[in-house]
Amino acid sequence: MLLQAIANRPEYSDRETANLSDIALNRVHDAIYLIDCDLRIKYVNDKACELLGYSREAFSRLSFSSIDPELRDDDVFALWWKLSVRPEGITFTSHHAGHNGELIPVEISCVGYDQRGEEHILCIVHDVRELRRQKEQQRLREKQMNMVVENSPDLILRFDLNTRCLYANPAVQNWFGVSEQEIHHKPLTESVPKGDVGLSFFKLVSKTLVDEKGAEDELTLQRYGRKRTLHVRCVPEYDLAGKMVSVLAVGRDITPIRQTEEELRAAHQQLRMLAQNFEQDREAERKQLARDIHDELGQHLTSLRTGLSLLAMRAGQPLAGQREQLDNLMGLVDSTIQVVRDVSTRLRPNVLNLGLIPALEWLRDRFNKDGGCRCILVAPDESAVNLDEATLTAAFRVVQESLTNVARHASASTVYIIVKPQPDTITIEVVDNGKGFNAARVRKNAFGLPGIQERARMLNGEATIVSARGKGTRVRLSFPLPGSRSQTCGDKHKGE
């Protein structure tokens, strides 16, 4: 044994063996003492000197009872010796006094050691100050965590592998009006509300137990006569060996969030309905105004021109001045009639009454005449697209607004209007090869693009605007055809 060469070093001639043993014991991280029956210290390693602050010579003059004061009691000493000399030895905790008077907490393992027929005790002493400090920190962290859990507004529960409740924080007890004793170690089937909510929660915990993965869901239940929504997440918990030992469930009351979302959706829906109603009223007003201007004012002006013509024809031999005045009046009437027609067209072109494709053809021709660049319409036969009046008008206005933007801002040489009808939907694209723009830098007071998107929403559709500097702009409007399945579903959702 290593200690055999150390215990009585003066009696040994083989100094190399003694030195080798000493080196080996000094490599041990714990302090080592060899104590005889009179509590004299026969040997210490370097770690013991480092631990207590004594030199080896100082240790040789000390009694082990001066280091471990508990051994000064004869009864304690006798019991310690008796237990230490057993084959299995003894392990216990104590405090050793250092050179500076500090009491150092240690864990001591003692075992009997026979040296030439004389009984000794070999003590291996482990400094547990760092361990105690870590345990104290761990206890502090656990205490702090317990404070967080105990005062958390979230519902926190822990279940064992048999779904018995191991812990429920006060929030759970307050929410369901139960005491900890009523749910502690109770099976999950007995500790949760009956019905769909309890079944859903049981499935959530069971899924976590089976899959060993996190699972989450939203549960709706009644509390004090009001509907509440809980977001519940279950996660597995493991021991140090990586074996799952429990399931932690955390529930958060998200009722205010869901209520806010519902209110926000209702507000948006109301805003869209108001905008749609406003747009419909405006279109109806435009239509009526166009009809009045065309039918009433146009008719009156036409009659006036007819009357003036007759007056000129009946004049026997009108003077030159009178003829010139009549000519001026008729020219003014002609101009007025043209203005009335232009205003009527701007308010609502009569070509809309013919359908989408003729309306887009008219828009193309107008743009080619006034827009400053070439406009090309790619569309199917007009009979392939049949829209009701509100849908036709909204789609026409989107294309009209897009072409207006091209004329004002794009500096394009060519713009395409592409109509792609499908069984349930229709897509209209306005694509130009102009200078494009950065969508993130559009002026806040520019309502053209938001107006296009709002019209698309009115159609239960979608408008996307894609553009980049130097790469032109593509406005894509897609919406369900009236009477299609997607249109019906959209109307149903809107009604809900």
PAVO-973705 format. One record per residue (C-alpha): residue in three letters; residue number from 1; y, x, z. Coordinates in pm, whole numbers, always signed. Last residue first. Layout:
! PAVO-973705
NODE   resn   resi       yy       xx       zz
NODE    ALA    NUM        Y        X        Z
...
END
This chain:
! PAVO-973705
NODE   resn   resi       yy       xx       zz
NODE    GLU    496    +3622    -7043    -3962
NODE    GLY    495    +3808    -7179    -4262
NODE    LYS    494    +3857    -6833    -4402
NODE    HIS    493    +3489    -6758    -4362
NODE    LYS    492    +3404    -7074    -4555
NODE    ASP    491    +3657    -6992    -4824
NODE    GLY    490    +3512    -6643    -4863
NODE    CYS    489    +3158    -6777    -4879
NODE    THR    488    +3259    -7023    -5151
NODE    GLN    487    +3438    -6753    -5351
NODE    SER    486    +3134    -6526    -5324
NODE    ARG    485    +2907    -6805    -5446
NODE    SER    484    +3126    -6878    -5748
NODE    GLY    483    +3331    -7198    -5779
NODE    PRO    482    +3653    -7017    -5868
NODE    LEU    481    +3578    -6663    -5987
NODE    PRO    480    +3565    -6401    -5720
NODE    PHE    479    +3838    -6135    -5711
NODE    SER    478    +3895    -5781    -5835
NODE    LEU    477    +4235    -5626    -5906
NODE    ARG    476    +4251    -5258    -6003
NODE    VAL    475    +4583    -5080    -6040
NODE    ARG    474    +4535    -4735    -6194
NODE    THR    473    +4823    -4485    -6199
NODE    GLY    472    +4893    -4170    -6399
NODE    LYS    471    +4758    -3822    -6344
NODE    GLY    470    +5074    -3610    -6315
NODE    ARG    469    +5110    -3668    -5940
NODE    ALA    468    +4829    -3886    -5819
NODE    SER    467    +4750    -4257    -5831
NODE    VAL    466    +4491    -4509    -5724
NODE    ILE    465    +4592    -4863    -5630
NODE    THR    464    +4315    -5092    -5510
NODE    ALA    463    +4347    -5470    -5502
NODE    GLU    462    +4080    -5681    -5335
NODE    GLY    461    +3965    -6039    -5356
NODE    ASN    460    +3974    -6358    -5155
NODE    LEU    459    +4241    -6470    -5407
NODE    MET    458    +4509    -6471    -5137
NODE    ARG    457    +4386    -6124    -5048
NODE    ALA    456    +4462    -6010    -5402
NODE    ARG    455    +4811    -6161    -5379
NODE    GLU    454    +4864    -5960    -5062
NODE    GLN    453    +4757    -5640    -5235
NODE    ILE    452    +5000    -5695    -5522
NODE    GLY    451    +5282    -5776    -5280
NODE    PRO    450    +5206    -5459    -5081
NODE    LEU    449    +5248    -5265    -5409
NODE    GLY    448    +5580    -5425    -5505
NODE    PHE    447    +5732    -5442    -5156
NODE    ALA    446    +5918    -5112    -5145
NODE    ASN    445    +6114    -5105    -4818
NODE    LYS    444    +5882    -4847    -4665
NODE    ARG    443    +5932    -4611    -4958
NODE    VAL    442    +5607    -4474    -5099
NODE    ARG    441    +5530    -4125    -4972
NODE    ALA    440    +5161    -4163    -4882
NODE    ALA    439    +5084    -4314    -5225
NODE    ASN    438    +5200    -3996    -5397
NODE    PHE    437    +5306    -4090    -5750
NODE    GLY    436    +5189    -4101    -6110
NODE    LYS    435    +5364    -3931    -6402
NODE    GLY    434    +5247    -4180    -6662
NODE    ASN    433    +4915    -4229    -6838
NODE    ASP    432    +4888    -4596    -6744
NODE    VAL    431    +4603    -4819    -6628
NODE    VAL    430    +4631    -5190    -6543
NODE    GLU    429    +4288    -5317    -6442
NODE    ILE    428    +4162    -5675    -6413
NODE    THR    427    +3822    -5745    -6260
NODE    ILE    426    +3650    -6082    -6258
NODE    THR    425    +3381    -6206    -6025
NODE    ASP    424    +3074    -6429    -6016
NODE    PRO    423    +2905    -6378    -6355
NODE    GLN    422    +3127    -6087    -6460
NODE    PRO    421    +3462    -6078    -6642
NODE    LYS    420    +3617    -5739    -6721
NODE    VAL    419    +3983    -5756    -6830
NODE    ILE    418    +4156    -5426    -6916
NODE    ILE    417    +4533    -5399    -6953
NODE    TYR    416    +4609    -5050    -7085
NODE    VAL    415    +4936    -4855    -7067
NODE    THR    414    +5055    -4590    -7308
NODE    SER    413    +5354    -4353    -7326
NODE    ALA    412    +5424    -4349    -6953
NODE    SER    411    +5750    -4273    -6773
NODE    ALA    410    +5584    -4436    -6467
NODE    HIS    409    +5883    -4567    -6267
NODE    ARG    408    +6058    -4869    -6414
NODE    ALA    407    +5837    -4969    -6706
NODE    VAL    406    +5515    -4894    -6520
NODE    ASN    405    +5635    -5082    -6211
NODE    THR    404    +5720    -5386    -6424
NODE    LEU    403    +5376    -5362    -6585
NODE    SER    402    +5215    -5375    -6241
NODE    GLU    401    +5431    -5668    -6132
NODE    GLN    400    +5330    -5864    -6444
NODE    VAL    399    +4963    -5779    -6397
NODE    VAL    398    +4976    -5900    -6036
NODE    ARG    397    +5179    -6206    -6137
NODE    PHE    396    +4918    -6307    -6396
NODE    ALA    395    +4639    -6281    -6138
NODE    ALA    394    +4835    -6503    -5895
NODE    THR    393    +4918    -6758    -6165
NODE    LEU    392    +4562    -6783    -6292
NODE    THR    391    +4423    -6821    -5940
NODE    ALA    390    +4667    -7101    -5856
NODE    GLU    389    +4614    -7281    -6190
NODE    ASP    388    +4235    -7272    -6194
NODE    LEU    387    +4064    -7000    -6392
NODE    ASN    386    +3838    -7004    -6698
NODE    VAL    385    +3760    -6669    -6856
NODE    ALA    384    +3503    -6641    -7135
NODE    SER    383    +3694    -6895    -7350
NODE    GLU    382    +3971    -6639    -7399
NODE    ASP    381    +3738    -6404    -7585
NODE    PRO    380    +3702    -6078    -7404
NODE    ALA    379    +3987    -5846    -7306
NODE    VAL    378    +4128    -5500    -7383
NODE    LEU    377    +4506    -5533    -7403
NODE    ILE    376    +4708    -5233    -7523
NODE    CYS    375    +5069    -5167    -7420
NODE    ARG    374    +5273    -4901    -7602
NODE    CYS    373    +5586    -4768    -7433
NODE    GLY    372    +5955    -4863    -7395
NODE    GLY    371    +5888    -5187    -7213
NODE    ASP    370    +6097    -5429    -7419
NODE    LYS    369    +5904    -5523    -7730
NODE    ASN    368    +5568    -5378    -7633
NODE    PHE    367    +5614    -5539    -7291
NODE    ARG    366    +5683    -5881    -7438
NODE    ASP    365    +5380    -5853    -7664
NODE    ARG    364    +5157    -5748    -7374
NODE    LEU    363    +5282    -6034    -7155
NODE    TRP    362    +5212    -6281    -7436
NODE    GLU    361    +4863    -6137    -7473
NODE    LEU    360    +4820    -6159    -7095
NODE    ALA    359    +4913    -6528    -7103
NODE    PRO    358    +4681    -6590    -7395
NODE    ILE    357    +4397    -6424    -7195
NODE    LEU    356    +4466    -6609    -6870
NODE    GLY    355    +4486    -6967    -6997
NODE    LEU    354    +4696    -7188    -7230
NODE    ASN    353    +4916    -7338    -6958
NODE    LEU    352    +5021    -6989    -6867
NODE    VAL    351    +5190    -6971    -7208
NODE    ASN    350    +5464    -7192    -7071
NODE    PRO    349    +5599    -6888    -6895
NODE    ARG    348    +5702    -6962    -6539
NODE    LEU    347    +6038    -6859    -6399
NODE    ARG    346    +6098    -6590    -6659
NODE    THR    345    +6011    -6827    -6942
NODE    SER    344    +6242    -7099    -6815
NODE    VAL    343    +6523    -6850    -6782
NODE    ASP    342    +6466    -6729    -7137
NODE    ARG    341    +6452    -7082    -7276
NODE    VAL    340    +6771    -7181    -7097
NODE    VAL    339    +6940    -6867    -7226
NODE    GLN    338    +6829    -6952    -7582
NODE    ILE    337    +6968    -7303    -7552
NODE    THR    336    +7295    -7164    -7423
NODE    SER    335    +7318    -6924    -7716
NODE    ASP    334    +7265    -7207    -7963
NODE    VAL    333    +7528    -7418    -7783
NODE    LEU    332    +7774    -7132    -7805
NODE    GLY    331    +7707    -7093    -8176
NODE    MET    330    +7757    -7467    -8223
NODE    LEU    329    +8086    -7453    -8042
NODE    ASN    328    +8202    -7155    -8244
NODE    ASP    327    +8120    -7332    -8570
NODE    LEU    326    +8307    -7640    -8454
NODE    GLN    325    +8610    -7431    -8376
NODE    GLU    324    +8599    -7263    -8717
NODE    ARG    323    +8577    -7595    -8891
NODE    GLN    322    +8869    -7730    -8692
NODE    GLY    321    +9081    -7430    -8775
NODE    ALA    320    +9003    -7460    -9148
NODE    LEU    319    +9109    -7822    -9149
NODE    PRO    318    +8845    -8081    -9188
NODE    GLN    317    +8810    -8263    -9518
NODE    GLY    316    +8632    -8582    -9450
NODE    ALA    315    +8475    -8509    -9120
NODE    ARG    314    +8148    -8684    -9104
NODE    MET    313    +7933    -8371    -9143
NODE    ALA    312    +8115    -8183    -8869
NODE    LEU    311    +8074    -8466    -8628
NODE    LEU    310    +7709    -8491    -8717
NODE    SER    309    +7662    -8125    -8637
NODE    LEU    308    +7848    -8164    -8309
NODE    GLY    307    +7624    -8451    -8214
NODE    THR    306    +7310    -8256    -8293
NODE    ARG    305    +7437    -7962    -8087
NODE    LEU    304    +7504    -8189    -7795
NODE    SER    303    +7162    -8347    -7828
NODE    THR    302    +7004    -8005    -7816
NODE    LEU    301    +7208    -7920    -7511
NODE    HIS    300    +7095    -8236    -7336
NODE    GLN    299    +6733    -8176    -7424
NODE    GLY    298    +6745    -7818    -7299
NODE    LEU    297    +6907    -7929    -6976
NODE    GLU    296    +6651    -8199    -6911
NODE    ASP    295    +6315    -8088    -7044
NODE    HIS    294    +6340    -7711    -7036
NODE    ILE    293    +6559    -7674    -6733
NODE    ASP    292    +6374    -7945    -6544
NODE    ARG    291    +6033    -7807    -6637
NODE    ALA    290    +6133    -7454    -6541
NODE    LEU    289    +6267    -7579    -6211
NODE    GLN    288    +5947    -7771    -6143
NODE    LYS    287    +5734    -7469    -6221
NODE    ARG    286    +5955    -7239    -6018
NODE    GLU    285    +5941    -7477    -5724
NODE    ALA    284    +5565    -7502    -5748
NODE    GLU    283    +5542    -7123    -5766
NODE    ARG    282    +5763    -7091    -5460
NODE    ASP    281    +5563    -7351    -5269
NODE    GLN    280    +5240    -7175    -5358
NODE    GLU    279    +5383    -6839    -5252
NODE    PHE    278    +5508    -6980    -4927
NODE    ASN    277    +5173    -7142    -4858
NODE    GLN    276    +4996    -6817    -4934
NODE    ALA    275    +5235    -6626    -4711
NODE    LEU    274    +5190    -6881    -4434
NODE    MET    273    +4814    -6874    -4477
NODE    ARG    272    +4817    -6497    -4475
NODE    LEU    271    +5024    -6493    -4157
NODE    GLN    270    +4791    -6745    -3994
NODE    GLN    269    +4492    -6532    -4085
NODE    HIS    268    +4664    -6224    -3950
NODE    ALA    267    +4751    -6405    -3627
NODE    ALA    266    +4396    -6538    -3594
NODE    ARG    265    +4255    -6190    -3654
NODE    LEU    264    +4491    -6049    -3392
NODE    GLU    263    +4400    -6321    -3145
NODE    GLU    262    +4032    -6255    -3203
NODE    GLU    261    +4084    -5881    -3167
NODE    THR    260    +4281    -5934    -2846
NODE    GLN    259    +4006    -6156    -2711
NODE    ARG    258    +3744    -5894    -2802
NODE    ILE    257    +3942    -5624    -2622
NODE    PRO    256    +4006    -5846    -2317
NODE    THR    255    +3631    -5930    -2300
NODE    ILE    254    +3523    -5565    -2315
NODE    ASP    253    +3365    -5560    -1970
NODE    ARG    252    +3170    -5236    -1960
NODE    GLY    251    +2802    -5205    -1878
NODE    VAL    250    +2627    -4878    -1801
NODE    ALA    249    +2248    -4858    -1780
NODE    LEU    248    +2068    -4544    -1662
NODE    VAL    247    +1696    -4524    -1728
NODE    SER    246    +1458    -4325    -1508
NODE    VAL    245    +1210    -4038    -1482
NODE    MET    244    +1185    -3894    -1833
NODE    LYS    243    +1012    -3557    -1824
NODE    GLY    242    +1213    -3251    -1926
NODE    ALA    241    +1077    -3031    -1644
NODE    LEU    240    +1412    -3041    -1467
NODE    ASP    239    +1394    -3420    -1449
NODE    TYR    238    +1505    -3655    -1726
NODE    GLU    237    +1730    -3959    -1757
NODE    PRO    236    +1712    -4200    -2053
NODE    VAL    235    +2026    -4380    -2174
NODE    CYS    234    +2118    -4749    -2177
NODE    ARG    233    +2451    -4878    -2312
NODE    VAL    232    +2590    -5225    -2240
NODE    HIS    231    +2910    -5369    -2387
NODE    LEU    230    +2974    -5682    -2184
NODE    THR    229    +3145    -5993    -2318
NODE    ARG    228    +3264    -6273    -2092
NODE    LYS    227    +3278    -6647    -2154
NODE    ARG    226    +3446    -6830    -1870
NODE    GLY    225    +3302    -7079    -1620
NODE    TYR    224    +3311    -6835    -1330
NODE    ARG    223    +3112    -6589    -1540
NODE    GLN    222    +2930    -6701    -1854
NODE    LEU    221    +2749    -6447    -2065
NODE    THR    220    +2782    -6251    -2389
NODE    LEU    219    +2593    -5925    -2427
NODE    GLU    218    +2698    -5647    -2663
NODE    ASP    217    +2437    -5384    -2747
NODE    GLU    216    +2342    -5025    -2684
NODE    ALA    215    +2039    -4797    -2697
NODE    GLY    214    +2002    -4429    -2608
NODE    LYS    213    +1673    -4268    -2690
NODE    GLU    212    +1343    -4229    -2505
NODE    ASP    211    +1192    -4462    -2766
NODE    VAL    210     +972    -4664    -2528
NODE    LEU    209    +1186    -4653    -2214
NODE    THR    208    +1510    -4697    -2410
NODE    LYS    207    +1363    -4995    -2594
NODE    SER    206    +1253    -5145    -2263
NODE    VAL    205    +1605    -5117    -2122
NODE    LEU    204    +1754    -5295    -2425
NODE    LYS    203    +1478    -5553    -2438
NODE    PHE    202    +1540    -5639    -2071
NODE    PHE    201    +1911    -5672    -2143
NODE    SER    200    +1845    -5911    -2429
NODE    LEU    199    +1604    -6116    -2216
NODE    GLY    198    +1855    -6138    -1931
NODE    VAL    197    +2127    -6255    -2168
NODE    ASP    196    +1901    -6502    -2347
NODE    GLY    195    +1797    -6684    -2032
NODE    LYS    194    +1769    -6584    -1669
NODE    PRO    193    +2021    -6354    -1506
NODE    VAL    192    +1892    -6009    -1405
NODE    SER    191    +1713    -5899    -1085
NODE    GLU    190    +1376    -6072    -1117
NODE    THR    189    +1279    -5955    -1467
NODE    LEU    188    +1414    -5612    -1384
NODE    PRO    187    +1162    -5571    -1108
NODE    LYS    186    +1316    -5549     -759
NODE    HIS    185    +1338    -5207     -600
NODE    HIS    184    +1693    -5290     -481
NODE    ILE    183    +1808    -5623     -627
NODE    GLU    182    +1856    -5844     -322
NODE    GLN    181    +1905    -5549      -85
NODE    GLU    180    +2207    -5433     -287
NODE    SER    179    +2373    -5768     -237
NODE    VAL    178    +2431    -6024     -509
NODE    GLY    177    +2742    -6198     -645
NODE    PHE    176    +2675    -6116    -1010
NODE    TRP    175    +2995    -5928    -1085
NODE    ASN    174    +3057    -5814     -729
NODE    GLN    173    +2710    -5662     -690
NODE    VAL    172    +2729    -5495    -1029
NODE    ALA    171    +3074    -5352     -951
NODE    PRO    170    +2943    -5231     -615
NODE    ASN    169    +2700    -4988     -787
NODE    ALA    168    +2338    -5075     -850
NODE    TYR    167    +2057    -4831     -777
NODE    LEU    166    +1680    -4801     -803
NODE    CYS    165    +1615    -5127     -988
NODE    ARG    164    +1250    -5155    -1087
NODE    THR    163    +1195    -5128    -1463
NODE    ASN    162     +849    -4971    -1414
NODE    LEU    161     +981    -4636    -1539
NODE    ASP    160    +1254    -4646    -1278
NODE    PHE    159    +1582    -4828    -1325
NODE    ARG    158    +1942    -4717    -1262
NODE    LEU    157    +2244    -4946    -1274
NODE    ILE    156    +2615    -4901    -1341
NODE    LEU    155    +2859    -5187    -1410
NODE    ASP    154    +3196    -5041    -1505
NODE    PRO    153    +3497    -5089    -1273
NODE    SER    152    +3414    -4750    -1122
NODE    ASN    151    +3472    -4711     -749
NODE    GLU    150    +3111    -4639     -650
NODE    VAL    149    +3047    -4436     -963
NODE    VAL    148    +3356    -4219     -918
NODE    MET    147    +3290    -4172     -548
NODE    ASN    146    +2928    -4089     -625
NODE    MET    145    +3047    -3828     -873
NODE    GLN    144    +3271    -3674     -609
NODE    LYS    143    +2986    -3670     -361
NODE    GLU    142    +2752    -3525     -619
NODE    ARG    141    +3007    -3258     -703
NODE    LEU    140    +3051    -3177     -334
NODE    ARG    139    +2676    -3166     -279
NODE    GLN    138    +2641    -2931     -577
NODE    GLN    137    +2920    -2716     -446
NODE    GLU    136    +2748    -2701     -110
NODE    LYS    135    +2418    -2622     -279
NODE    GLN    134    +2585    -2343     -475
NODE    ARG    133    +2743    -2204     -159
NODE    ARG    132    +2411    -2232      +20
NODE    LEU    131    +2240    -2039     -257
NODE    GLU    130    +2514    -1778     -253
NODE    ARG    129    +2482    -1737     +122
NODE    VAL    128    +2102    -1736     +111
NODE    ASP    127    +2044    -1365     +162
NODE    HIS    126    +1668    -1315     +145
NODE    VAL    125    +1487    -1121     +418
NODE    ILE    124    +1135     -985     +370
NODE    CYS    123     +999     -905     +713
NODE    LEU    122     +683     -695     +767
NODE    ILE    121     +554     -730    +1120
NODE    HIS    120     +356     -446    +1273
NODE    GLU    119      +19     -426    +1453
NODE    GLU    118     -111      -82    +1545
NODE    GLY    117     -464       +4    +1433
NODE    ARG    116     -353     +281    +1204
NODE    GLN    115      -83      +56    +1053
NODE    ASP    114     -174     -313    +1042
NODE    TYR    113      +83     -548     +879
NODE    GLY    112     +142     -909     +984
NODE    VAL    111     +357    -1132     +767
NODE    CYS    110     +715    -1253     +790
NODE    SER    109     +923    -1432     +525
NODE    ILE    108    +1287    -1471     +629
NODE    GLU    107    +1556    -1690     +472
NODE    VAL    106    +1906    -1574     +560
NODE    PRO    105    +2241    -1705     +677
NODE    ILE    104    +2470    -1411     +767
NODE    LEU    103    +2638    -1411    +1105
NODE    GLU    102    +2939    -1180    +1076
NODE    GLY    101    +2984     -933    +1364
NODE    ASN    100    +3116     -652    +1145
NODE    HIS     99    +2782     -467    +1149
NODE    GLY     98    +2599     -782    +1048
NODE    ALA     97    +2424    -1035    +1268
NODE    HIS     96    +2133    -1211    +1105
NODE    HIS     95    +2114    -1590    +1094
NODE    SER     94    +1790    -1786    +1060
NODE    THR     93    +1568    -1965     +813
NODE    PHE     92    +1187    -1972     +825
NODE    THR     91     +880    -1842     +648
NODE    ILE     90     +560    -1759     +835
NODE    GLY     89     +247    -1550     +772
NODE    GLU     88      -47    -1680     +571
NODE    PRO     87     -289    -1433     +725
NODE    ARG     86     -154    -1500    +1075
NODE    VAL     85      +41    -1212    +1224
NODE    SER     84     +374    -1392    +1175
NODE    LEU     83     +280    -1705    +1368
NODE    LYS     82     +187    -1517    +1687
NODE    TRP     81     +483    -1282    +1661
NODE    TRP     80     +731    -1568    +1619
NODE    LEU     79     +576    -1762    +1906
NODE    ALA     78     +596    -1463    +2137
NODE    PHE     77     +954    -1384    +2034
NODE    VAL     76    +1063    -1746    +2086
NODE    ASP     75     +903    -1744    +2432
NODE    ASP     74    +1060    -1413    +2521
NODE    ASP     73    +1411    -1521    +2416
NODE    ARG     72    +1583    -1222    +2260
NODE    LEU     71    +1424    -1324    +1929
NODE    GLU     70    +1702    -1579    +1864
NODE    PRO     69    +1956    -1295    +1843
NODE    ASP     68    +1823    -1174    +1504
NODE    ILE     67    +2002     -842    +1449
NODE    SER     66    +2010     -742    +1812
NODE    SER     65    +1654     -876    +1842
NODE    PHE     64    +1544     -628    +1575
NODE    SER     63    +1631     -354    +1818
NODE    LEU     62    +1870      -93    +1694
NODE    ARG     61    +1862     +288    +1703
NODE    SER     60    +1662     +323    +1382
NODE    PHE     59    +1900      +80    +1211
NODE    ALA     58    +2192     +315    +1283
NODE    GLU     57    +2005     +602    +1119
NODE    ARG     56    +1932     +385     +817
NODE    SER     55    +2300     +301     +785
NODE    TYR     54    +2428      -38     +889
NODE    GLY     53    +2635     -283     +680
NODE    LEU     52    +2415     -589     +724
NODE    LEU     51    +2326     -668     +362
NODE    GLU     50    +2382     -324     +210
NODE    CYS     49    +2165     -151     +471
NODE    ALA     48    +1895     -416     +421
NODE    LYS     47    +1918     -369      +43
NODE    ASP     46    +1868       +7      +87
NODE    ASN     45    +1528      -44     +246
NODE    VAL     44    +1454      -63     +617
NODE    TYR     43    +1177     +103     +819
NODE    LYS     42    +1049     +137    +1176
NODE    ILE     41    +1284     -115    +1334
NODE    ARG     40    +1186     -150    +1698
NODE    LEU     39    +1095     -500    +1806
NODE    ASP     38     +856     -362    +2072
NODE    CYS     37     +556     -490    +1869
NODE    ASP     36     +668     -296    +1563
NODE    ILE     35     +907     -414    +1292
NODE    LEU     34     +914     -315     +922
NODE    TYR     33    +1226     -457     +758
NODE    ILE     32    +1287     -538     +393
NODE    ALA     31    +1613     -676     +244
NODE    ASP     30    +1572     -865      -84
NODE    HIS     29    +1655     -744     -437
NODE    VAL     28    +1359     -502     -448
NODE    ARG     27    +1438     -174     -623
NODE    ASN     26    +1469       -2     -287
NODE    LEU     25    +1105      -81     -221
NODE    ALA     24     +996     +102     -538
NODE    ILE     23    +1211     +408     -464
NODE    ASP     22    +1070     +432     -112
NODE    SER     21     +716     +410     -244
NODE    LEU     20     +780     +691     -493
NODE    ASN     19     +939     +907     -224
NODE    ALA     18     +642     +857       +6
NODE    THR     17     +394     +937     -272
NODE    GLU     16     +590    +1250     -362
NODE    ARG     15     +601    +1357       +4
NODE    ASP     14     +222    +1392      +25
NODE    SER     13     +204    +1566     +360
NODE    TYR     12     +217    +1247     +558
NODE    GLU     11     +258    +1236     +934
NODE    PRO     10     +638    +1263     +919
NODE    ARG      9     +648     +953     +687
NODE    ASN      8     +490     +719     +933
NODE    ALA      7     +574     +372     +796
NODE    ILE      6     +669     +485     +447
NODE    ALA      5     +342     +596     +290
NODE    GLN      4     +165     +288     +420
NODE    LEU      3     +453      +74     +305
NODE    LEU      2     +356     +108      -59
NODE    MET      1       +0       +0       +0
END
